[in-house]
Structure formats: C-alpha cells, structure tokens
Amino acid sequence: FDWRLIAALAYQESHWKPKAKSPTGVRGMMMLTLPTAKSVGVTDRLNPEQSVRGGVEYLRRIVARVPDTINEHEKIWFALASYNIGYGHMMDARRLTKAQGGDPNAWADVKDRLPLLRQKRYYSQTRYGYARGDEARNYVENIRRYYQSIIGHVSQKPSIDEDTDDLQVIPPLNPELLISGAVETTAEEVSGASDVT
C-alpha cells in the first residue's frame, strides 16, 4: 500500500495518537479490536509499530476478499469501508445497491446506499442487519481527503530558504495575539512545542 494512504487511515482512526482508546474497545493508532489484533499477530495494540503493521495486514486481508468484479483502483474504498463497518455490512450495501438498480461494483453507487443500513425498512432485508453506514461512507471520504492532502503536502518542494534539516516549533512573534484570542493554542500544543526544540 502507498504509505500516504496508510498515514491517512491512521489519521482517521486515531489522529496519529499511539495510545488512542475508544469506549467500544478498539485501541491504538490503527484502532484495532482485540480479536482483530490477535488475528494479525499484534500483542500490544498501544505499540505504534505493532498497531500499524497489524492494521496494514488486516487491510490487506480485506482487500484480498473484495470481489474481483470490482475494479482494482476502487477495491481500496470498499476495503476501507469494511475496515470501519465490517465486511458483511459492506456486502449488504452492495446487494442493496444492486436491488435498487445501481452498480454494486462502483464505489460512487455503493457509498450512496451505505446510509440506508440505518433504516429498518432496508436493514431488515439484509443479511447482517443494522449498521451505521453513513459513518462508514464519511470515514472513507475523510480518508480520501486526508490522502489527497498528504500527497499535496509531500509533493511540495521546500523553498531554498527553508531549513528542513532542523525543523522546530517557533513561537508566535506577537504573544499579544494569543492573549487577545486572535490565535487559539491548546495546552497540548504548548506542552508539545517544548518537546520539539
């Protein structure tokens, strides 16, 4: 996988926080469930390297399951939806798309049907039932946006005046701006700044 896509996925999952935890039981940078972590050989979900390796392996397994009727360049979007909502629910959305006359192999058609999995009149006809399909749709679209942002950022060449070997956080030139509220800085940003110099 393109490392920038994995970075976008990790940002969507945890905002790159290695110790991220959710009340639903998912943990770590890639927000793995305990059963998923075990299945991909992760023993410490809060270890960033293990979490990323495990998340990548899990995503690879999902991509391998995505039907070959789906174009190669679209498989990843179906796989990412599955990463979030579960493979069975993604397949339900594909079947629903087909039943409504859409193309179950086109992400653009399936993503429009995912939100219907919240509505009883639709999910009662599916194999896996209720799902927060709108969240899965937004999840994939967020990853796509983050991915494009990372591609754009990485492809920018530093100016000749920019010293990229010694990047550091530089405090604002006018501290009064912070006091007046023109610029908001959180306590985490301030404490994190001292770790970088």
PERAGI-V643157 format. One record per residue. D_LAST is the distance of its C-alpha to the last C-alpha in whole Angstrom. Layout:
d_last=(D_LAST;D_LAST)
//
This chain:
d_last=(33;30;27;26;29;28;24;26;28;25;24;27;28;25;22;20;20;21;23;25;28;31;35;37;35;33;30;27;25;28;30;33;36;37;40;38;35;38;40;37;36;33;33;30;29;26;25;23;24;28;28;27;30;32;31;32;35;36;36;38;41;41;41;44;46;46;49;50;52;48;47;44;42;42;42;38;39;42;40;37;39;41;37;37;41;42;44;48;47;46;49;51;49;50;54;54;53;56;58;57;58;54;53;51;50;48;44;45;48;47;44;47;49;46;46;50;49;48;52;55;57;55;53;57;58;55;55;51;52;49;46;43;43;42;39;39;40;37;34;35;35;32;31;32;30;27;28;29;26;24;27;26;22;22;25;24;23;20;21;22;19;16;14;14;13;9;8;6;7;9;11;14;16;19;18;22;22;20;23;26;25;25;21;21;17;18;17;15;13;12;11;10;7;6;6;4;0)
//
